[in-house]
Amino acid sequence: MQLFSFCHSSTSYRVRIALELKGLQVEYRPVNLRAGEQRSAEYLELNPGGAVPLLISDDGQALSQSLAIIDFLDARYPGVQLLPADPVQRARVLEISNLIGCDIHPLNNVRVLGYLTKRLEISDNAHQEWYKHWVDLGLAAVEVLLNLHGDGPYCFGDQPTAADCCLIPQITNALRFGGDVEKYPRCMSIYQHCIENPAFQRAAPANQPDFVP
């Protein structure tokens, strides 16, 4: 398999965690978002969405969108199950995963932030306010849901799920941009536990071949 990824991309980070948890080997194909490589004709032919991650499966299927990729990996490679079989637990995992993937991340990804600064010419202060507002709004909801329905050192029990694959990259990026995440103790407890897991460590941005500060 091949994984087209960017070290700091939280969506790529999710898939890297899933691959590491399942013990799957991939050929790492860096796509430099800062240099605009995701908009090259060659890459758009593979992924019309012009984003990362992109997984090329062993049988040549090109799969984009992190949660779709994680679902594929869970179905194709049994073992560590990131999406529980129980319908309620599966829904709880997807509830957290989609809250992060749909309500927080899209408002703060490279394309949106680039549009705000380059096209709308918002100030640096307004840029930071925008970022922190949506992260705070989303993580506040995640914190409540985890306190209501979560348990154990991970989001849901003693084993990581897709929810952890989504939460840790979001916390990592929030910390990188100076977000006040300490006010979410349940989220931070999970984060601290996960970053001690070797699979999460191997997937971290700093440990990727294309890492840049």
LINNORQUI-V163593 format. One record per residue. SS is DSSP state (h for helix, s for strand, l for the rest). BURIAL is b if it has 24 or more other C-alpha atoms within 12 Angstrom, else e. Layout:
ss;burial
SS;BURIAL
SS;BURIAL
This chain:
ss;burial
l;e
s;b
s;b
s;b
s;b
l;b
l;b
l;b
l;b
h;b
h;b
h;b
h;b
h;b
h;b
h;b
h;b
h;b
h;b
h;b
h;b
h;b
l;e
l;b
l;e
l;e
s;e
s;b
s;b
s;b
l;b
l;b
l;b
l;e
l;e
l;e
h;e
h;b
h;e
l;e
h;e
h;e
h;b
h;e
h;e
h;b
l;b
l;e
l;e
l;b
l;b
l;b
l;b
s;b
s;b
s;b
l;e
l;e
l;e
l;e
l;e
s;b
s;b
s;b
l;b
h;b
h;b
h;b
h;b
h;b
h;b
h;b
h;b
h;b
h;e
h;e
l;e
l;e
l;e
l;b
l;b
l;b
l;b
l;b
l;e
l;e
h;e
h;e
h;b
h;e
h;e
h;b
h;b
h;b
h;b
h;b
h;b
h;b
h;b
h;b
h;b
h;e
h;b
h;b
h;b
h;b
h;b
h;b
l;b
h;b
h;b
h;e
h;b
h;e
h;e
h;b
h;e
h;e
h;e
l;e
l;e
l;e
l;e
h;e
h;e
h;e
h;b
h;e
h;e
h;b
h;b
h;b
h;e
h;b
h;b
h;b
h;b
h;b
h;b
h;b
h;b
h;b
h;b
h;e
h;b
h;b
h;e
h;e
h;e
l;b
s;e
l;e
l;b
s;b
l;b
s;b
s;e
l;e
l;b
l;b
l;b
h;b
h;b
h;b
h;b
h;b
h;b
h;b
h;b
h;b
h;b
h;b
h;b
h;b
h;e
h;e
l;e
l;e
l;b
l;b
h;b
h;e
h;e
l;b
h;e
h;b
h;b
h;b
h;b
h;b
h;b
h;e
h;b
h;b
l;b
l;e
l;e
h;e
h;b
h;b
h;b
h;b
h;b
l;b
h;b
h;e
h;e
l;b
l;e
l;e
l;e
l;e
l;e
